[in-house]
Each structure stands twice: as structure tokens, then as C-alpha cells.
Amino acid sequence: MTHRSRLAGFIIDSQIDDLPAASAFWSQALGLKVVSADDGGLGIYDKFEEGPGGLHIEVQKVSHPSRVHLDIEADDVEAEAARLEKLGAKRIECVRGRWWVMEAPTGHRFCIVPMDEGSARGEANAWD
């Protein structure tokens, strides 16, 4: 069965105690406003306005070392995870039953998240 996916954006994983300070820095560095402080009410995400090309960008408070990770959005998260496993990626963790943290063969972590059909990110790739 065919499914679709595309680059959704990136998450700035930050091993910090002060999420608002981290978000203030990245807001100024990127020239983007925080539009949803404490997005989701968990105290770990600050969401920015859409980036270039409609990219989704957040600062995320994490316990692991700071890094940047990509999000790939898919209209069928399970099918996309299976497709990427065939390419050599491995599943690390299913988060809240909604998305997968994956690891590429290169060691980079990324997430597969549900598709935002209303974004301005352009056409998604179709996969069999």
C-alpha cells in the first residue's frame, strides 16, 4: 500500500534547565518567534513560527547530550518506519503511541511523526 512522507523540520534538543532561555537564544539566532511556549503542556517543548519552506522548528528540553534531530512526517507512521528499517534504520522508541524515534545507520537520531496535511512544506514523496 502506498504511503507518503517528507521532511517536516528539525528539533533543537537542549540539555538545559531553563527552556525559556534556550528558546530565547534560538529565537534570536534564527529570527523566528516562539508561538507556543510549553507546547503540549509538558514543560519540554517551545514551538517556533513556521521556518523557511514551512519547516516545523522546536526547542526540546532533554536529558541526553544536546543535538539537533530531524523530523520526517508520514501519513502512515508504521509504513514509513518499516520502509526506513529496510534501508538500515532501527527503531529506538515509540513515543506516546504516536511517533517513532529512529536511528539511521550513520548513528543520527530522527523521528517519524504524523503528517501535517495543512503545512506549506510542499508535496510529499509517495512510497510503495
C-alpha positions as CSV (number, residue, x, y, z in Angstrom):
1,M,0.0,0.0,0.0
2,T,1.3,3.4,-0.9
3,H,2.1,6.0,1.8
4,R,3.6,9.5,1.7
5,S,6.4,11.2,3.7
6,R,8.5,14.3,3.7
7,L,10.9,16.4,5.8
8,A,8.8,18.1,8.5
9,G,11.5,20.1,10.2
10,F,14.0,19.9,13.0
11,I,14.1,19.8,16.8
12,I,16.9,21.5,18.8
13,D,17.4,19.0,21.6
14,S,18.8,21.0,24.6
15,Q,20.3,19.5,27.7
16,I,19.4,22.5,29.9
17,D,17.3,23.5,32.9
18,D,16.0,26.8,31.5
19,L,13.9,26.1,28.4
20,P,12.7,29.8,28.0
21,A,16.4,31.0,28.0
22,A,17.3,28.3,25.4
23,S,14.3,29.3,23.2
24,A,15.1,33.0,23.5
25,F,18.6,32.3,22.2
26,W,17.4,30.2,19.2
27,S,14.5,32.7,18.5
28,Q,17.1,35.5,18.1
29,A,19.6,33.3,16.3
30,L,17.0,32.1,13.7
31,G,14.9,35.2,13.6
32,L,11.7,33.2,14.5
33,K,9.2,33.9,17.2
34,V,8.1,31.4,19.8
35,V,4.4,30.9,19.0
36,S,3.7,28.2,21.6
37,A,5.7,28.3,24.8
38,D,5.3,25.0,26.7
39,D,3.7,23.4,23.6
40,G,1.7,20.4,24.8
41,G,1.8,21.4,28.5
42,L,4.7,19.1,29.4
43,G,7.3,21.8,30.1
44,I,9.7,20.3,27.5
45,Y,8.8,21.9,24.1
46,D,8.7,25.5,22.8
47,K,7.4,25.7,19.3
48,F,8.5,28.4,16.8
49,E,6.6,30.0,14.0
50,E,7.0,28.2,10.7
51,G,10.5,28.3,9.3
52,P,11.6,28.6,5.7
53,G,9.5,26.4,3.4
54,G,7.0,25.7,6.2
55,L,9.5,23.8,8.3
56,H,8.5,22.9,11.8
57,I,11.1,24.0,14.4
58,E,11.1,23.5,18.2
59,V,13.4,23.6,21.2
60,Q,13.1,20.5,23.3
61,K,14.4,20.0,26.8
62,V,16.2,16.7,27.0
63,S,18.3,14.6,29.4
64,H,20.7,13.3,26.7
65,P,23.5,15.5,25.2
66,S,22.4,18.4,23.1
67,R,22.0,17.8,19.4
68,V,19.7,18.6,16.5
69,H,17.4,16.0,15.1
70,L,15.2,15.9,12.0
71,D,11.5,15.0,11.9
72,I,10.1,13.1,8.9
73,E,6.3,13.3,8.7
74,A,4.3,10.5,7.2
75,D,0.6,9.8,6.6
76,D,1.3,6.2,7.8
77,V,4.0,6.3,10.5
78,E,4.2,2.5,10.7
79,A,4.7,2.1,7.0
80,E,7.4,4.8,7.0
81,A,9.2,3.2,9.9
82,A,9.2,-0.2,8.1
83,R,10.5,1.4,4.9
84,L,13.4,3.1,6.7
85,E,14.2,-0.1,8.6
86,K,14.7,-1.8,5.2
87,L,17.2,1.0,4.4
88,G,19.1,0.2,7.6
89,A,17.5,2.4,10.3
90,K,16.4,0.9,13.6
91,R,13.5,1.7,15.9
92,I,14.6,3.1,19.2
93,E,11.3,4.1,21.0
94,C,7.7,4.7,20.3
95,V,6.6,8.0,21.9
96,R,3.1,8.2,23.4
97,G,1.9,5.7,20.8
98,R,2.1,8.4,18.1
99,W,5.6,8.6,16.7
100,W,8.9,6.7,16.4
101,V,12.4,7.7,17.5
102,M,14.6,6.1,14.9
103,E,18.4,5.8,14.4
104,A,20.0,6.0,11.0
105,P,22.8,3.6,10.0
106,T,25.1,6.7,10.5
107,G,24.1,6.9,14.2
108,H,21.9,10.0,13.8
109,R,18.6,10.0,15.6
110,F,15.4,11.3,13.9
111,C,11.7,11.0,14.4
112,I,8.8,9.8,12.2
113,V,5.8,11.9,13.2
114,P,2.2,12.1,11.9
115,M,1.7,14.1,8.7
116,D,0.5,17.7,9.0
117,E,-1.6,18.0,5.8
118,G,-2.2,21.7,6.3
119,S,1.5,22.7,6.3
120,A,3.2,24.7,3.5
121,R,6.0,22.1,3.2
122,G,5.2,21.1,-0.4
123,E,4.5,17.7,-2.0
124,A,5.3,14.6,0.0
125,N,7.1,11.7,-1.6
126,A,4.9,8.6,-2.4
127,W,6.3,5.2,-1.5
128,D,5.1,1.7,-2.3
